[in-house]
Amino acid sequence: MELILKEGASKEDIEKIEKALYKEKNSGGFNAKKYNGIMNFEEDPLTMQKKLRDEWERDID
């Protein structure tokens, strides 16, 4: 769906576009809960995440 809002549009035009956007149904998205507990890690996931985030701060020389 393509909606075009032109410069100088009236308030009614804007409201029509908003209604069209919110009327469109959500496909349901991704159900991440079905994967909960499937992966087993030897290390604490939070520790792994911190290491990955800190990689860019390490000296590569």
Wavefront OBJ file of the C-alpha trace (Angstrom):
o trace
v 0.000 0.000 0.000
v 1.322 3.409 -0.898
v -0.007 6.577 0.706
v 1.183 9.994 -0.389
v 0.915 13.045 1.835
v 1.421 16.181 -0.188
v 2.647 19.491 1.157
v -0.230 21.678 2.248
v -2.596 18.739 2.808
v -5.708 19.488 4.797
v -6.376 18.063 8.222
v -9.037 15.808 6.694
v -6.526 14.390 4.195
v -4.101 13.638 7.013
v -6.823 11.930 9.040
v -7.796 9.779 6.027
v -4.201 8.636 5.651
v -3.927 7.853 9.373
v -7.127 5.802 9.244
v -5.841 3.885 6.229
v -2.571 3.122 8.021
v -4.202 1.878 11.201
v -6.923 -0.035 9.362
v -4.339 -2.343 7.807
v -4.199 -5.522 9.916
v -1.009 -6.790 11.484
v 0.095 -10.172 10.148
v 0.707 -11.406 13.690
v 4.451 -10.921 13.639
v 7.085 -13.357 14.813
v 6.385 -15.663 17.764
v 9.728 -15.729 19.578
v 8.291 -17.570 22.590
v 8.265 -20.856 20.706
v 12.095 -20.769 20.731
v 12.365 -20.034 24.459
v 14.750 -22.439 26.190
v 15.891 -24.267 23.041
v 19.497 -23.092 23.045
v 21.852 -24.153 25.814
v 24.946 -22.039 26.432
v 28.028 -22.937 28.449
v 28.481 -19.282 29.363
v 25.918 -16.876 30.816
v 24.151 -15.130 27.888
v 24.442 -11.725 29.564
v 28.222 -12.176 29.891
v 28.404 -13.170 26.216
v 26.411 -10.093 25.237
v 28.682 -7.780 27.239
v 31.773 -9.289 25.586
v 30.306 -8.796 22.124
v 29.359 -5.200 22.870
v 32.817 -4.418 24.234
v 34.666 -5.844 21.205
v 34.836 -2.474 19.448
v 36.632 -0.948 22.459
v 39.465 -3.494 22.426
v 42.795 -2.540 20.901
v 43.202 -4.457 17.627
v 46.919 -3.632 17.051
l 1 2 3 4 5 6 7 8 9 10 11 12 13 14 15 16 17 18 19 20 21 22 23 24 25 26 27 28 29 30 31 32 33 34 35 36 37 38 39 40 41 42 43 44 45 46 47 48 49 50 51 52 53 54 55 56 57 58 59 60 61
